[in-house]
Amino acid sequence: MSEQPAPADHARQQLEPAAADAVRAYAAKTRENADQFAAVLEDIAENGLPSVEDCTPWEQLREEHLARLAAQRPAVA
């Protein structure tokens, strides 16, 4: 992404209040996720990797995630 400001001859289109609120909510959730990820990385840097016994296999995580996605999707007749 460019750090340069937009040219002055192009006016920016303002968002509707509901859309602006949705964008702010998405930004807050993204920031929260990034903060959680950064905390995990900092913990790994400080304490090293967790033992294999303390970890969940990726296959199990994948299946749990797919089950959550399937539960969110409306059933097709």
C-alpha positions in Angstrom: 0.0 0.0 0.0 1.1 3.5 -0.7 1.8 5.9 2.1 1.2 8.9 -0.2 -1.9 11.0 0.5 -4.7 11.0 -2.0 -4.5 13.8 -4.6 -6.4 16.9 -3.4 -8.6 17.0 -6.6 -10.4 13.8 -5.7 -13.0 14.1 -2.9 -13.5 11.1 -0.7 -16.9 9.6 -0.5 -18.2 9.5 3.1 -19.7 6.3 4.4 -23.2 6.0 5.8 -23.1 5.9 9.6 -24.0 2.2 9.8 -21.3 1.3 7.2 -18.8 3.4 9.1 -19.7 1.6 12.4 -19.3 -1.8 10.6 -15.9 -0.8 9.3 -14.8 0.3 12.8 -16.1 -2.9 14.3 -14.1 -4.9 11.7 -11.0 -2.9 12.5 -11.4 -3.5 16.2 -11.9 -7.3 15.7 -8.8 -7.4 13.4 -6.8 -5.4 15.9 -7.9 -7.8 18.7 -6.9 -10.9 16.6 -3.5 -9.3 15.8 -2.9 -8.6 19.5 -3.7 -12.2 20.4 -1.4 -13.5 17.7 1.4 -11.1 18.8 1.0 -12.3 22.4 1.4 -15.9 21.3 4.5 -15.0 19.4 6.0 -13.1 22.3 5.3 -16.0 24.6 7.1 -18.4 22.2 10.0 -16.0 22.0 10.2 -15.7 25.8 9.5 -19.3 26.7 10.2 -21.4 23.6 7.9 -23.7 21.8 5.3 -25.7 23.8 5.8 -29.4 24.2 4.2 -31.7 21.7 2.0 -33.2 24.5 0.5 -29.7 25.1 -0.4 -29.1 21.5 -3.5 -30.0 19.5 -2.9 -31.9 16.2 -3.7 -29.7 13.2 -6.0 -32.4 11.8 -8.2 -32.1 14.9 -8.2 -28.3 14.6 -9.2 -28.6 10.9 -12.1 -30.9 11.6 -13.4 -28.8 14.5 -13.2 -25.7 12.2 -15.0 -27.5 9.4 -17.7 -28.6 11.8 -18.2 -25.0 12.9 -18.5 -23.8 9.3 -21.0 -26.6 8.5 -23.1 -25.6 11.5 -23.2 -22.0 10.3 -24.3 -22.9 6.8 -28.0 -23.3 6.2 -29.0 -26.9 5.2 -29.8 -27.5 1.6 -32.8 -29.7 0.9 
